[in-house]
Amino acid sequence: MSAPAWLHLNPPSLLFWVSYALFFIPEIFGTYRQKSRAADRQADRGSHRILAGGLVLGLLLGFYAALRWRSLFLSSDQGAVLVAGSVLMLGGTALRWYAIRVLGRFFTRDVAIRSDHVIIEHGPYRWIRHPSYTGSLLTMLGIAVALNNVASLATMMLIDLTVFAYRIMVEEAVLRAAFGAPYLAYQRRTARLIPFVF
């Protein structure tokens, strides 16, 4: 069986790798630039490390599965799958960075509350409480689709959803403790990740 399409040198493959780089290069730099300050109240409970480690593990297993079990493909049209996955990745990346920009200086990689913290309820936060996580999950889904492998898709989504669920649980507990009734009201009128659904 020939090598997966994402290993070939062609326009769909180039689109995939450019989309991949557009997500991960800023993420790598952001890990060092967007940490909470020592003066901020931190209650991360290891969620940043668990999240980052889980995403890396999901990627490694996803790529391994795509190479190991090539017959478990999603579609025989590998070029179309690469393009579809890349579109999902670009959409997820755009949503994540838009959400981070709206959150502004309150965004940190670890869970932390600043002394002047406020609940942000404009932009995508009008409908969902964690749009940057929605963006990341959409990007991971795009990668899994582009890998064109059932095992990759199942493995990546299981791991990614698990680590994001833990991160959201930690973050929302901290926000409820910090803001009380206003955050509870915000929770009632918004979804976690998908508007009007979940």
MOBELZI-V579205 format. One record per run of one state. SS is the DSSP state (H for helix, E for strand, L for the rest). FROM is the first residue (numbers start at 0). TO is the last residue. If there is no record, write none. Layout:
ss: {SS/SS}
from: {FROM/FROM}
to: {TO/TO}
This chain:
ss: {L/H/L/H/L/E/L/H/L/H/L/E/L/H/L/E/L/H/L/H/L/H/L/E/L}
from: {0/4/7/10/33/40/42/46/68/77/106/111/113/122/126/127/128/130/147/149/179/180/189/190/191}
to: {3/6/9/32/39/41/45/67/76/105/110/112/121/125/126/127/129/146/148/178/179/188/189/190/197}
